[in-house]
Amino acid sequence: MPEGYCVKCKAKKEISDAVEETMKNGRKAIKGKCPTCGTVMFKILGGKATPPAPPSTPAS
């Protein structure tokens, strides 16, 4: 389970219901909820997301 900082509880906690998503600028992030108070937690991960591979065309 990923760990993040809850602003409401002011403590580091494990993120429950974590979902990895890609932000508009292409960076990866994890979004979920605080197990104690239910506040939305958001953690930005390092590195950029890999762009999807272009579809290959059959050689003719």
C-alpha positions in Angstrom: 0.0 0.0 0.0 1.3 3.5 -0.9 1.9 5.9 1.9 1.0 9.6 1.8 0.5 12.6 4.1 -3.0 13.5 5.3 -3.4 17.2 5.7 -6.4 16.9 8.0 -4.8 14.4 10.4 -1.3 15.9 10.0 0.3 12.5 9.8 1.7 10.0 7.3 -0.7 7.1 6.7 -1.3 4.4 4.1 -3.6 5.5 1.3 -6.7 3.3 1.2 -8.7 2.7 -2.1 -5.6 3.8 -4.0 -5.8 4.3 -7.7 -2.9 5.2 -9.9 -3.7 7.9 -12.5 -1.9 10.1 -15.0 -2.1 13.9 -14.6 -2.5 16.3 -17.5 1.2 17.0 -17.6 2.0 13.3 -18.0 3.2 12.5 -14.5 1.9 9.6 -12.5 0.1 10.1 -9.2 -1.8 8.0 -6.7 -5.2 9.1 -5.4 -7.1 7.6 -2.5 -8.6 8.2 0.9 -7.3 8.5 4.4 -8.3 5.4 6.4 -9.0 7.5 9.6 -10.9 10.6 8.4 -11.8 9.8 4.8 -10.2 12.9 3.3 -8.9 12.6 -0.2 -5.1 12.0 -0.3 -3.0 12.6 -3.4 0.6 11.7 -3.9 2.7 12.6 -7.0 5.1 9.8 -8.0 8.5 10.4 -9.6 9.1 10.2 -13.3 6.9 10.6 -16.3 4.4 8.1 -17.5 5.5 6.2 -20.6 3.6 7.3 -23.7 1.5 4.6 -25.4 3.2 2.8 -28.2 2.1 3.8 -31.7 0.1 1.2 -33.6 2.3 -0.9 -35.8 1.5 -1.1 -39.5 1.9 -4.4 -41.4 4.9 -4.5 -43.7 4.0 -4.6 -47.3 
